[in-house]
């Protein structure tokens, strides 16, 4: 009896293991197959029989203009806001001008003093020059007055140049629009420091929205399949039922590394040919939006 119990006990664990595996297989196989996921929006249907596809970014006719500063300083006043239409030369924002205003005031006072000194030196030289008898005038006295007049004249011109330089510097502290355009983004506030040079984020972003362009990237391998006379159609992301006919503008002459990626975080070693197309007028689209672009492939006999 004892031997039978020992034999039975030695088989308990394997039997329990087989039962557990059977239960697990039954649970897994009994699950219903997941239903296929339906995309939120269906991708657009290619409009042509033979298509060359690319990803496009809407941009202003002028491209994006990043506004910076020539001289560093504290921002005192912002004259525009997002969405404003500005004309060439219109002020955008101003930097602190108190220091330059003080310099200009000092130079103006120095200029007035220099003018008075020049008038005195000129009069002294005119008096000695009016004496007809050269024997009555010492040569050293004559030269001293002559050089005093010339020195004061040079001093006056130097101060005038410094004053003009200060006025030019003041104009550089008032940032103006380089062209007629629309303010797209403002990333500076009064009291913040504006550094000169290239910035990771432009202080003001602007562009000419009178006509919207689409900058489309095509794989360099498809460059030979493109033609400026080929029809092109664009679809806005998320709205595949709405299509826009595009007008060819130009090919960019430089094949550059790919920037517009279909998937965020995608890393590819691809070079692309950029082609610029114009969108129709009076459409409800915005700069920066992505578009799916299709161009009809041109056959060799076309």
BELHUCOR-V463134 format. One line per field, one symbol per residue. ss: DSSP state (2 for helix, 1 for strand, 0 for the rest). psi: psi as a letter, one per 40 degrees, with the letter a starting at -180 (. if undefined). burial: 1 if it has 9 or more other ideal C-beta (glycine too) atoms within 8 Angstrom, else 0. A space follows every 10 residues. Layout:
ss->???
psi->???
burial->???
This chain:
ss->0222222222 0222222222 2222222222 0000000000 0000000000 1111111111 0000111000 0011111100 0000110000 1111100222 2222222222 2222222222 2222222220 0002220022 2222222222 2222222222 2222222222 2201110000 1111110000 0011000000 0001111000 0111111112 2222200000 0111110011 1111111111 1000011000 0000000000 1111111100 0000000001 1111110000 00
psi->ddddddddde eddddddddd ddddddddde iihiihhhid hiiihheidh ihiihihhii deihhhhaid hiihhdhhei iheihiiheh hdiiiheddd dddddddddd dddddddddd ddddddddde hdhdeehidd dddddddddd dddddddddd dddddddddd deehhiheih ahhdihfiih eihhiiahid hidhhiihed hhihhhhhhd dedeeiieeh iiiihhhege ehihhihhdi hhehhiihdh hdhhehhigi iihhhhihii ifigiiheii ihhhhhhhid e.
burial->0000000000 0000000000 0000000000 0000000000 0001000100 1101111111 1001111110 1011100101 0000010001 0111111001 1011001101 1001101101 1101100100 1000001000 1100110110 1110110011 0110011011 0011111000 1111010100 0001000010 0111111110 1111111111 0110010001 0111110001 0011010100 1100010101 1000000000 0111111110 0000101011 1111111100 00
